[in-house]
Structure formats: C-alpha cells, structure tokens
C-alpha cells in the first residue's frame, strides 16, 4: 500500500491538534516538576496548564514503537535500525527507549568502543569548520531513524568537539485551557502504630494533593517538513520518516494516553490538520501499519546491515 504525501511537498510544517478529555470524570493530573509543581501560567487572562511537556512527549512517542512483551520493535516497524545494549549477556536497553537516544551513556560510555569509533570515523570530517548537517542526518538515519525524528545531541568532545546536534523533526505537547485546581488529600494509615516514627514510614501520614479540571485539553503536534527536506535525504527516506512520525501520533492517540495513574485521556474527535489548511488527510493507523513495511524495505539500503547494532556495556 502506498501513501500520498504530495500535498506536503511545498509545506514548511505539518501542524496537527486533537481535543482530549478524561476517560472518566473531569479531573486529571498534569506533569509536575520537583522544584515547581504543576506548570501553570496565564495568557490574555486565561488560566493555562502544561499537561505534558515536549521532552516527555518525545519519550512517549518513541515508547509506542516498542513492544515490551516481546522486547522488540512493534511489527509494522521491524527492519528499522537501532542500537541495542547488552550487559552481562542480557539485553539492558536500546537507543529507542533511552531518553538521550544514541547519546546514551550505556551506548557511548562503556568499554566497548566499536560503535563510538564508527561514529567518530564517519563524522570525523567535522572536527573543524561548520557541522555538516546533511552528513549527520545521513549517519543518524543509518543507525537509528528515531534519533533523527526526535533529535539528538552527541555531547562528546571526541565527536566534532561536542557540536553535533539536531533539533526534533517531530515535536509535541499537551496543554489545557481555563483550568481550575482541585485540592484534596488523604492519609497513609497505620493501625499497628498510629504514632510511630513517620520518618521511617511508621504512623499515620496525612498528605495533600492537587489535581485539575479544564474547559479544554489539546494535544499539539508539529512535524518540521522544511527541516526534513534540508537534510537532502533521498525521497524514500523522507517518505519513511513522515510515515513513521504519523504512525507515532496515531498510535499514541490510540493507546498511549494513560499518562499517569490520575491522568487517563482519550480523543474527543479525530485529528485536526491545522496546516496545510486543505488537501491533506492523516492516514488511519491501519493504513500506516500496512504501508510501513514496504517503506522500510524501500529505504533499507540506507541503513546499516544488520539493522540492529549491538553494543556491549560494562563499566570501565
């Protein structure tokens, strides 16, 4: 099955949004930050709330590509390149699940330097002068297409002085408008020793919590098509990266919206295409699942062979 992306040919961005709501009740728990709590703010007198940040959404959009039960890529994405980390004979992690992708310390900081040296060799021409973003994109696509989609920062002085970075092609966040605070609380009960030492976990421990309600909750997605074209990749690579990005969005909205115990959301309607304003419809999840194996096969010559690069990790 083929996908038609011709409507995106001269577009700088693909901008999407979709309205969400809690699956039960009205309350939801937003992302929180240790030193800030919930990210609340105002715009034109309207109370707003960051439900999910861009960095967290990148991790969630990658997570839907991985089958935890079988510990491998989901079926439609098999054949994509990634880096697997093996420690003491066991699979420890991989570049799709790691927050820093191929810049993970488990990939670049272990005693096994084979992959690191391959990167250094292939990117060595950029030790001086301007960073060649086309070459960097080509190498990232070779070893991990997801790192190219979600951005990477190879912060190693041995790799072009730590200057190798690409911003996200696909970025996303979830925002709520006209929000209100729901204050509640509870107590951790200890019927055995109610007045015990709470510092050690004994005794009754009261606590408070804050949840939120909102008039609207919206997930936003931005695919930077101009940035993608700027990498000068072959057409089959561009089509594949667009298809993977749309698959991530569809899959996330289908099964990845349980963000926290008290934040379980669902779409109110289908995805709204904000730009381009006409001429393009997002393929369904089923259409993307059928098309991706063929797109991966067409771009396979651009990947390392075998597609999974194994790195052995052990501390020095």
C-alpha positions in Angstrom: 0.0 0.0 0.0 1.3 3.5 -0.9 0.7 6.8 0.9 0.2 10.1 -0.8 2.3 12.9 0.7 2.2 15.1 -2.4 0.1 17.8 -0.5 3.1 18.3 1.8 5.6 18.9 -0.9 5.9 22.7 -0.5 4.8 23.0 3.1 7.2 24.1 5.8 5.2 22.5 8.6 2.6 19.9 9.2 0.6 21.2 12.2 -1.9 19.0 13.9 -4.1 19.2 17.0 -6.6 17.0 18.7 -9.0 17.7 21.5 -8.8 15.4 24.6 -10.9 14.6 27.7 -10.5 12.4 30.8 -11.9 9.0 30.2 -13.7 9.2 33.5 -14.9 12.2 35.5 -13.4 15.7 35.0 -10.2 15.7 37.0 -6.7 14.9 35.7 -3.2 15.0 37.0 -0.7 17.1 34.9 3.0 16.6 34.7 4.9 18.0 37.6 8.4 19.3 38.3 10.3 18.8 41.6 11.0 22.4 42.2 7.9 23.9 40.6 5.0 21.6 40.9 2.5 21.9 38.0 3.3 24.3 35.2 0.5 26.8 35.4 0.5 30.1 33.5 -1.8 32.8 32.1 -2.3 34.2 28.6 -4.7 37.1 27.9 -6.2 36.5 31.3 -6.9 32.8 30.7 -5.5 30.2 33.1 -3.4 27.6 31.2 -1.7 24.4 32.3 1.1 22.3 30.7 -0.3 18.7 30.9 2.6 17.1 29.1 5.9 18.6 28.1 7.7 18.4 24.8 10.5 16.3 26.2 8.1 13.8 27.9 6.0 13.6 24.7 9.1 12.7 22.7 9.7 9.7 25.1 6.0 8.7 24.8 6.0 8.8 21.0 9.1 6.6 21.0 7.6 4.2 23.5 4.7 3.3 21.3 7.2 1.9 18.8 8.4 -0.7 21.2 6.7 -4.0 22.2 7.5 -4.5 25.9 6.2 -8.1 25.9 8.5 -9.3 23.1 11.2 -6.7 23.8 11.5 -5.7 20.2 10.1 -3.2 17.7 6.3 -3.4 17.0 5.5 -5.4 13.9 5.0 -2.6 11.4 8.4 -1.0 12.3 10.5 -4.2 12.2 13.6 -3.6 10.0 14.3 -0.1 11.2 17.8 0.4 12.5 18.5 1.0 16.2 21.3 0.3 18.7 20.9 -2.5 21.3 22.8 -2.5 24.5 23.8 -5.9 26.1 25.2 -6.1 29.6 26.4 -9.3 31.2 24.7 -11.3 28.4 21.3 -9.7 28.9 19.6 -7.0 26.9 19.8 -3.9 29.0 18.3 -1.1 26.9 18.4 0.4 23.4 18.5 3.7 21.6 14.7 3.9 21.2 14.0 3.6 24.9 16.9 5.7 26.1 16.0 9.3 26.7 19.2 10.6 25.1 18.9 8.0 22.2 22.3 7.2 20.7 23.9 9.7 23.1 23.0 7.4 26.0 26.0 6.7 28.3 25.1 3.0 28.0 25.9 3.3 24.3 28.8 5.7 24.2 30.5 5.4 27.7 31.1 1.7 28.1 34.3 -0.2 27.5 33.0 -1.4 24.1 34.1 1.4 21.8 33.2 -0.2 18.4 30.1 1.8 17.8 31.6 5.0 19.2 34.6 4.6 16.9 32.3 4.0 13.9 30.6 7.3 14.6 33.9 9.0 15.1 35.2 7.7 11.7 32.0 8.6 9.8 31.7 12.0 11.3 35.4 12.8 11.6 35.3 15.3 8.7 33.6 17.8 11.0 36.3 18.0 13.6 36.9 21.5 12.3 34.7 24.0 10.4 31.0 24.0 10.1 28.9 21.0 11.1 27.6 19.2 8.0 24.0 18.6 9.0 23.3 16.6 5.9 26.1 14.1 6.8 24.9 14.0 10.4 21.4 13.2 9.3 22.6 10.5 6.9 24.6 8.8 9.7 21.7 9.0 12.2 19.3 7.5 9.6 21.8 4.7 9.1 21.9 3.7 12.7 18.6 4.9 14.2 15.9 6.7 12.3 14.1 7.5 15.6 17.0 9.6 16.7 16.7 11.6 13.6 12.9 12.2 14.2 13.3 13.1 17.9 16.6 15.0 17.8 19.9 14.2 19.3 22.9 15.9 20.9 26.1 14.0 20.7 27.7 15.8 23.6 31.2 14.2 23.3 34.3 16.3 22.7 35.7 13.5 20.6 32.8 13.9 18.1 33.3 17.2 16.4 34.0 18.9 19.7 30.6 18.1 21.1 28.9 20.2 18.4 26.8 17.5 16.8 23.1 18.2 17.4 19.9 18.1 15.5 16.6 19.5 16.8 13.4 17.4 16.7 11.7 16.9 13.4 8.5 15.9 15.4 7.6 17.9 18.5 4.5 17.8 20.6 2.9 18.9 23.9 -0.4 18.8 25.6 -2.0 22.0 27.0 -5.2 22.7 29.0 -7.2 26.0 29.0 -9.4 27.6 31.5 -8.1 25.4 34.3 -9.1 25.1 37.9 -7.4 23.5 40.9 -9.0 20.5 42.7 -7.4 20.3 46.2 -7.8 17.0 48.1 -5.8 14.8 50.4 -5.7 11.6 52.3 -3.7 9.7 54.9 -1.4 6.7 54.9 -2.9 4.8 57.8 -1.0 2.7 60.3 -3.4 0.7 62.6 -0.5 -1.1 64.3 1.4 2.0 65.5 -0.5 5.2 64.6 2.0 7.4 66.4 5.1 5.7 65.1 8.2 7.4 63.6 6.9 8.8 60.3 10.5 9.4 59.1 10.9 5.7 59.0 7.5 5.0 57.4 5.5 4.2 60.5 2.4 6.0 61.9 -0.4 7.9 60.2 0.9 10.2 57.5 -1.5 12.8 56.2 -0.9 14.3 52.7 -2.5 16.7 50.3 -2.7 16.6 46.5 -3.7 18.8 43.7 -5.5 17.8 40.5 -7.0 20.0 37.8 -10.1 20.5 35.7 -10.2 22.3 32.4 -12.6 23.6 29.9 -10.4 22.1 27.1 -7.4 19.9 26.8 -5.5 19.8 23.5 -2.6 17.7 22.1 -0.4 19.6 19.6 1.9 18.0 17.0 4.4 19.8 14.8 6.3 18.0 12.0 9.0 20.3 10.6 9.0 19.4 6.9 11.4 22.2 5.9 14.0 20.9 8.3 13.5 17.4 6.9 14.0 18.5 3.3 17.0 20.5 4.3 18.8 17.2 5.2 18.9 16.3 1.5 17.9 12.7 2.1 16.5 10.5 -0.7 12.8 10.7 -1.3 12.2 7.2 0.1 13.8 8.3 3.3 11.7 11.4 3.6 8.5 9.4 2.9 9.5 6.9 5.5 10.3 9.5 8.2 6.9 11.2 7.6 5.1 7.9 7.8 6.8 6.9 11.0 6.0 10.3 12.5 2.3 10.0 11.6 2.3 6.4 12.9 3.7 7.5 16.2 1.0 10.2 16.5 -1.8 7.8 15.6 -0.5 5.0 17.9 -0.1 7.4 20.8 -3.6 8.7 20.5 -4.9 5.1 20.2 -3.1 3.5 23.2 -0.7 5.9 24.8 -2.9 8.4 26.6 -2.7 7.0 30.1 -0.1 9.5 31.1 -0.3 8.9 34.8 -2.5 7.0 37.3 -4.8 10.0 37.6 -4.4 11.2 34.0 -6.1 8.9 31.6 -7.2 10.7 28.5 -9.0 10.0 25.2 -9.6 11.9 21.9 -12.8 13.8 21.7 -12.7 13.8 17.8 -10.3 12.9 15.0 -7.0 14.8 14.4 -7.5 18.3 13.1 -5.0 19.3 10.3 -4.2 22.9 11.0 -1.6 23.3 8.2 -1.8 22.8 5.3 -5.3 24.0 5.5 -6.6 21.8 2.7 -5.5 18.9 0.6 -4.1 16.5 3.2 -5.7 14.0 5.4 -3.9 12.0 8.0 -3.8 8.3 7.1 -5.5 6.0 9.6 -3.5 3.8 11.9 -4.4 0.7 9.8 -3.3 2.4 6.6 0.1 3.3 8.1 0.6 -0.2 9.6 0.0 -1.6 6.1 2.3 0.9 4.3 5.3 1.0 6.7 6.8 -2.4 5.9 7.1 -1.5 2.2 8.5 1.9 3.0 11.1 0.4 5.4 12.1 -2.1 2.7 12.5 0.6 0.1 14.8 2.6 2.4 16.7 -0.4 3.7 19.8 0.4 1.5 20.3 3.5 3.6 20.5 1.5 6.9 23.4 -0.3 8.4 23.4 -4.1 7.9 22.3 -5.8 10.0 19.9 -3.2 11.1 20.4 -3.7 14.8 23.8 -2.6 16.1 24.8 -4.4 19.2 26.9 -2.6 21.9 28.2 -4.4 24.9 28.1 -2.3 28.1 30.3 -2.7 31.1 31.8 -0.1 33.4 35.4 0.6 32.9 
